[in-house]
């Protein structure tokens, strides 16, 4: 069931504001500099889920600064997604943020019907000049995933790493490939087990998949989904996290995590809408490490336990990534077990 986090009063207020708004994104006469931008988030999973949580946190931060007034809907089914987009557009929201991976064609039809609304959507496809009010993004955190792989490769004693993902789509595939490349820096003969559970949020299934990988010799797990670190904890092996820092919940299990920071992406879109310059663009590069879009989480309880050779290589490559002298390959093809 979709939960809308706004009241009847906010609905009436927002609708009235939308009715008097100037009808084109390109006109700067709209008094947006003085008033918070009205932003709505639409998510297909709970806001606690890794990927969505990073968007939600960035929006809350922008709201705390006074830049936006933010509402959101979570657990929105892909079949309902276009309808919810229309609801927010009709209510006069200036910027709608979300994820259209499972409703690309239908969502773009909605975008075409509301040219005065800016849409910033997670998508597997690129921007379309025919839809100037739609910008796309994805979590291009391959830089942090590569560095995470270096650490995982150094910490695995068996050289067998299990990787559990949601779906084999570009945003997941590229992170896994980058991780594998980093791990092989420390162990060229590394073996990887790769499996996708067909869901973005099914911790029990992810956990069972991870158990099977442990039975097959994995002593390190790449937790692209919730549930994987639980399996590692129960079996007494190590794991690394993805998108969010889960070490506080698994202090003896999660060695490190590759973190996505959505703030650069969202802040750039907010600034463009306020300036009247928002147009079709690919915001994916704002997730790159040199843009501040990703990082490695603090090592926490594993400080001093990671081999120094791995730490030295991480620091060397991190500096090179930031100054542009080293580029992590972006490979969107489905990874396979070795």
C-alpha positions, 0 to 999 in steps of 0.5 A: 500500500502506498503511504502519502506523507502529507495532510489535507491542509498541505494538499490544499495549500500545494494545489493552490500554489500550483494553480498560480505558478508560472507555466514554464520551467525556464522562467525565473520570475517564479518566486522560488528563491524566497520560498522552499521548492516543493519536492515529492519523492516516490519510492517503490520500497520502504525508505529504510531500504538502502538505495532509497534511504540515500535519496530520502536522507538527502531530501531531509537534509535539504528540507532542514536547510530550508531549501525544499518542502518535502513529502514522499510516498513509499511502497508504491507498486510499479503499476501504480507509479505513473498514477502517483506521479500524476497526483503529485504533478496535479498538486503543483509540486515543482520537483518530483524525485524517484525511480522508474526502473520498473515503469520507464515507458509509462513514467515518461508518458506522464513526464510529457503530460506535465512539461512545467514539472521537473522530474529527477528519476533513477533510470536505466536509460539516458535523458531524452531531449524530447522530454526537457523536464526529465533528468535521470540518475543512477548510483554510479558508485563504482569508485567506492565499490572498487576500493571496497573490493581491494579490502574484501580481497585482502580479508578473504582467506579462501579467495572465495567471495559470494555476491548477492544482488537484487536484479542484474540491471546496470546499476547493480552490475557495474558495482559488482564488476568494480568490486571484483576488479578491486578484489582481484588487485589483491588476489588475481585468482579470486573466485566469485559466486554471483546470484540475484534474488529477483527483489529489491527487498526480500531479506529472508531470500537474500539470507538463504542465498548467502547461506548457500554461498557459504556452504560452497566455500565463501568466507566473504560476502558482498551484501548488495541486499539486506539479509546477506550480512545476517547470514555472514553474522550467523556463520561467523564470516565477514561481509562488506556493505553497499550504499549504506554503512551497516557496520554499527549493526554488524560490528564483528561482521561488516569490514567496510562499506561503499557509501552513496551520497545523493546530496550532490545529485539532489542539490544540483537539481534543486539549484537548476529548478530554482534558477529556471535552468533545469533541462534533460540531463544525466546526473549520474556523474554526481555520484562519482567520488571526485564529485563527493557522490560516494566514499568508503565508510569508516572502518570502525571496529576493523580499524587496525585489522585490515592488511596494510598493503590493502590500505596503502593501495586504497589510499593510492587509488583513492587519490588517483580517482579524485585527481582523475589519473585513475578511472574505474571501469564502468561495466554494465554487463551482467556479472557471472560466477567464476 
